[in-house]
Amino acid sequence: MSLLTDIKHWFGTWMLKRSDLEQQRIHQVFNLTGANRVSILFDATETENIQTVKSFVNSISKGKQIVSVLGYVNKKDKSFEHMSILHFDFFSNEELNWFGKPQGMVIDNFLKEDFDILIDLTLANFYPLTYLAVASPSKFKVGRSRADVSVFDLTIDHKNDASLEVLINEITHYLNRIKPL
């Protein structure tokens, strides 16, 4: 990352810690069986991640009202693989303001939805995805353990094997074991 990107990430995270975005949501526990509306955030810069997430979506989408996926492309332009399709939307650095905050119709639509579960599948700290995880009004948020923000209701510590497949398997395992009240 460049120095400017590092500064934007630091400033954005600093601002998120001082915002009241997280306090505006209703907290509720869900498992994969009981959730009707699921959202997924992920790093879509590498096209193989898209296929991995598509397989995950196919495995959890049966019986759901909606499974919505938003991928971040950490480049200026999106490629053919990043074309929006049913349930999958993408945004790139073109849709970020000067502070690195995502903006635009896709982002606005994502943040308006009241999902039961938000699953953050990011393996690295990207401020645009961190912002969306914090700003989302989703009732139950799941993601990897992070030192920079504490937005998740369920955190997954996977330091031994930091791959997307392992994170998906761990999240699926725990979301299937949860028994909501």
C-alpha angles and dihedrals in degrees: 000000000000124000091250091053090049091051092048091049092049093047093045093050090047090053092047092054089056097044127095094223093111094051093058096071132086112241117221133154120240137173125207092263096052098041116096098177119046129175126194129198121195146157105261097178091107111056094217087066089061092058092047092051092045089056090049092049091050090052096051104032100081110112094007123128090217139351109193122189127196119189127193118216108203092210135083095251134033121230131220090275089061096061112130113253134170108318092352123098128169136199131187139194087284088072095054124098121225091278092052095254113145116241140173141076096301091052094045091051091048093051093048093059118096102215125187093219132020113197115196109200097178117132096189132045110263113170095214091057092041089053092051092048091053097041096047114105090216113145098223122030125196129185147126120300111270135183097207099060137016101205101126126097089200119031126192119211108205105157094139095063115016100190129128092238093054092047091050091049092049094047091047091049095052096039089055092050098050115105109199118214 
